[in-house]
Amino acid sequence: MKPRHFQPGASNRGYHELQVALVQEGQKLLQVDVEGPAEFQDFEKQLADYFDRVSEVNRADLARYVCHRKAIIEFLRQQLGRQADGKYRREDRIHNIVFPRGRTSREVWFDEHNLWLLDERLAFHAFLSSDKPLAQAASLDNSSRAEPDLLIFDKAVAFSESDEAPFNSITVVEFKRPQREEYGENENPFTQVADYVRDIRAGKVRMADGRSLPVPEDLPFYCYVVCDLTRGLERWAENFELQKTPDGLGFFGYKRALRAYCEAISYPKLVSDAEKRNRAFFEKLGLPKRLMR
């Protein structure tokens, strides 16, 4: 079962047409030539009526988006459960809920991804590459074939004549299969994200004018490992010098040698934290605690 927002239909098209019509009406109102007091009073009434309708649509749009988030959280919770055959779904399913695999932010609209599940700030990025080699990242000049699950370049600072990088941080995300118990030594996700960081730092960044510059030494990295914290993964997290979060559902820390902030997020924590961040909005709309059973 997929939540309704995954299936664009006539209602969504109609809503989009309404929004376009309101924008066009607003543009026409701004072009009205008001000559005298009588015309101004009429214009003022038209403007007040217009803003009343815009406010109503915006409230409906916000409510619609809040409902979308609630549905996504419930759908994610459902996908993390055991299937009828007793097995758990692969990490690809979770990856696609957060951001479609094999695509970039140039191909995916804002309302087609759910990066807010990880961190609200990630939604406002400059460029994102999902499950693609570093060599194909538009903002990098890099020959590495390593493929981070998500590679996110933070919102651009500025494309100026200075030699500054076009972004102020890079985020790397690695997903692991829910309830996976067995990992080989070469499958340590903390070692994997560390290697991604080293590969990126060994290359260059590409500026807007096509010039390539070394990755700034002080450019911060944010690394997320999203997984179920088995005993083996907890041991690896501790060996990576990460500290357990106060709720006991994850690990975090700063790797000075990599200049990277690292966090391990368990799937229960991913769902719980997303629910907590949005709870006030859900309660304001009177949404039930659970949508799916």
N, C-alpha and C positions, 0 to 999 in steps of 0.2 A: 504494500500500500504506500503510495506517495502522497504527500500533502498537496492540496489543490494548487498551490502557487507554482508547482512544477509544470502545470498544464495550462499554457496561455490560451485564452478563449475569447469569445465575443464580449463578455463582461469586462475583461481587461482592456480590450480594444476600445470599448465605449468609454471607459474611464479615462483612457489616454486622450481620446478625441475631446472629451469635456475639458481636460486640462489645457489642451492646445487652443480650444475655442476661447477659454478665459484669458490666456496670454494674448491672443490676437485682439480681443476686446479691450484689454488694458492698453495695448499699443495704440489703438485707435483713439481711446479717451485722452491719452497723453498728447495727441496731435490736434485736439480740438482747439480752435481759436476763440477764446472768450473775450468779448468786446465790452460788455457793460454789466451792471449789477444784476439785471434780470437773467442774462445768459450765465452769469457766474452762479446764481442760485440754482439754476437748472443743472449746470455742470456739477455742482456740489452734491446734489441729490443723486445724480447718476453715479458719481464717484463713491458715495456712501453705499449705494446699492451694490455696486461692483465689489467693494471690499467685504461687504457682508457675505456675498456668495463665495469669494475667494477664501475667506476664513472658514466657511462651512466645508468647502472642498478640502482645505488643508487639514482640518480636524479629522475629516473622513480618511484622508490619506495617511495621517499619523496612526489612526486607529487600525487601519488596514495593515500598516507595516508592523505594528505591535502584535497583531494577530499572526502575521507571517512569522515573526520571531518565536512566538509561543508554539506554533506548529512545527517549526524547525527543531526546537529543543525536544519536543515530544517525539518527533520522528527519529532524531538522533538517539534518544534513550531506547526507542524500540529496536533500532538497528544494532545496538550494542548487546542485545539479549541473545540467548541461545536459540538457534533455529530448530525446526522440527526434527532434523537429523542428529541433533545433539551437538552440532559444531557451531562455531562462531564465524561471523562474516569476515572476509578479508579486509585489510586496512584500506583497500581501494575504495570501498563503499563510504567509509568515513571521510577519506580524502576528497571524494567528489561532492560530499555535502558541504564541506568547508570551501572548496574551490575546485572546479572541474579539472581533471587531470589532462595533461597534454596541451593545455591552452595557456594563453597569456592574458594580462589585463587589457590588452588592446582588442581582445576578442570577446571579453566577458563584461557585461554591464554591471553596475553597482548592485542592483537588486537580484543579480543572478549568482552572487557568491555570498558566503556567510562567514567571512573572516572575523566578524565580531565575536564568534564563538570562542576564538583564541584570545583576542585583545581588540577592544574597540578602535584603538589607534591604527591597526593594520588596514582598516577599511579605507583610509585616506593615504594611499601609497602612490608613488610615482610610477613604478613598474613592477609587475609580478610575473614570474615564470613558474609554471606548474609541471613538475615531472619532465623537465627538459634538460639536456646537457648544459653545463656552464658555458660551453662554446657558443650556444645559441641565444644567450641572454643579451638583449639589445644594449644594455647599459655596461656590458663588460667586453673587454678585449682579452679573451681567455681561450686557450686551446683544450682545457680539461674536458674529458667526457663524463665526469662525475655528474650525477643527476639527483640533486636535492628534491625532496617531494614538493616543497614550496621554497622559492627564493624571492624575497620581497625587498624592494628598494624603497626606503622611506620617502615621504613626500619631498619633492624637490626643494632645495633651498633657493637656488637661482641658477639660471644659465647665463653667466656673465663672462666678461673678458678675463676674469681672474682665473687662476689655476686651481680653483676649488672643485671638489667633486660635485656632481649634479645632485647628490642626495646626502643626507646627514647620518644615515645608518643603514645596515643591511640585516635582514632577518632570514634565518634558515629554519625550516620546519621539517621534521622527520616523523612520519606516522608508522606505528607498528600494529600488527594484528591484535584485536582484542583477545584477552585471555591466552595469549601465546606464552607457552612455558619454556620451550626449548630454543636456545640461541647458541650458535657456534661462536667461538672466540672472535672470528672475523666479522661477526654481525653485531658487535657492540655498538648501539646507536650513539653513544657519547663519543666514541672514537670516530664514528662516521661524520657527525656534525663538526668535530674538530678538524677532520681532514678537509671538509668542504670549506671551512674558514681559511685554512692554510692555502688551499688551491686558489681561492679568490684573491687572497692577499698577494699571492705569487704572480698574479696577472695584472691587468690594468683596467681602469674605468674609461668609458668612452664618453666624451663630451658631446654637446648638442651640435657642434660644428664638425664632428667626426674625428677630432684629435683624441689621442689616447694618452692618459697620464697614469702614473703609478697610483695604486690604492693608498690613500693617506694613512700613515702609521697610526694616527689617533682615531680613525674611523671606527666607531663601535659596532659590534655585531650582537644580535640577539638570537639565541638558539633555543628552539623548542623541540623536545622529544615528547610525542603524544603516544601513550601506551598504557597497558595495565602493568602495574608495578609488582612483578613477581619477585621472589627472593633473589634470583640472579640479577635482575635489573636493579634492584635496590642496592645490591653489593657493588655493581658497576657504578651506580650514582655516587655511592660513598667513596669508592676508589677515585672517582673524578673530582672529589673534594666538594661535593654539593651537600647542602644542608636540608634536612627534612622540613617541609612547611609546617606551620603550627597545627593545621588540620590533619596532618599525617597522610595526606593524599597526593603529595608531590615532593619534589626536591628543587632547590634553587641555589645559585651561587655565581661568583664572578671568577673567570679564568684569566688571571693577569697576563700569562704568557700569550694568550690568544686575543686579549683585549675584547673578551666576549662575555656577555651575560647569558647564563645557561639555566634552563628550567625544564624539569621533567613534569609533565601534567598527566595524571592518571585519567582514564575515561570518566570515572565517577566525578572527579574534580572538574573536568571540562564541562560536564552537564550541570553540576551543582553551582559552579561559579557563574555560568551563563544565566542560570535561573535566578540567582541572587541579584545580579546586576540589573535584571529586567523586571524583578518582582513588583516594584512600585507601579510600573506601567500596566502590568497584568492585573493587579488589584484595582487600579483606577478604572479599567474597562470592565471589571467584574468577571474576568475570565476564570473558568474552573481550574483547579490545581492540576488536573490531569485531563488531557483531551483524548488519549488513546489508552486502551487496556490490552 
